[in-house]
C-alpha cells in the first residue's frame, strides 16, 4: 500500500458540485501536507481520492488534476 495515498485519504474532504462531480478540498487535519501531495505527487493523490471514494462506497471514474475535479460513476 502506498503511504501517500492512504495519507491523502485521511486529509481530503469531498465537496459535491453535482451528483457525479466533486471538488476535493483539504480538511483541518494538515492542509499544508494536502497541498504538498497535490502538487508533488499527482498520481498518488488521485489514488488517495479513489481510496476515499471506496470508503464511501462510490466508484472512481476520473480526476482532472488541473481543475481539481473528481468524477464518479
N, C-alpha and C positions, 0 to 999 in steps of 0.2 A: 504494500500500500504506500502511496506517495504521501509524505508528511505535509507538503504544502497544500495538496488538495484537501486533506482532512482538516487542516487548519482554516482554509478558506471556508469550508462548510460551517465552521463554528463562528466565523467573523461576518458572514453575509446575512442580510435580510432582503427579502424579495418584495418589491413594491409593484402591485398589479397596475398595468396600463390598460390592458384589455383582458378578456378571459383567457387568451392564449399568449400574452406577451407580458414579461416582467422587466423591471428596471432594478438590477442588483445594486444595493447600497450597503455601506458598512453599518454594523450595529455599534453599540457603545463599548464593546469589549476592547478593541485595539484598531481604531480607524487608520492609523499610520501604517501598520503592518498590512492591512487590507489593500491600501493603495499601492504599497510597495509590491505586493504579489500581483496586483492588477497590471502594473506597468512592466515588471521584470520577468514574469512567468505566465504569459497568456494561456499556454496550453494547460498548465497545472491549475490555473484559475478557472478555466472552463470546466475542467474535470471536477473541481470542487463545487461548482454550481450544479453539475449533474448529480453529485452526491447529495446535495441539499434537496434537489427535486425528488430524488429516490426516497429520501427520508419523509417527504410529504406525499409520497405515492403518486407522483406525476412523472411524465416521460419527457426527457430532454429531446428537443428537435434540433435547435441551432442556437448559436450565440454569436452576435455581432459585436466584436470587441471594440471597434471604432465608435459605435453608437451606444455601447453598453446596454444592449437589448437581448433578452433571453426569450426564446420562443419555445413553447411546449406543445405537445400533441394532445 
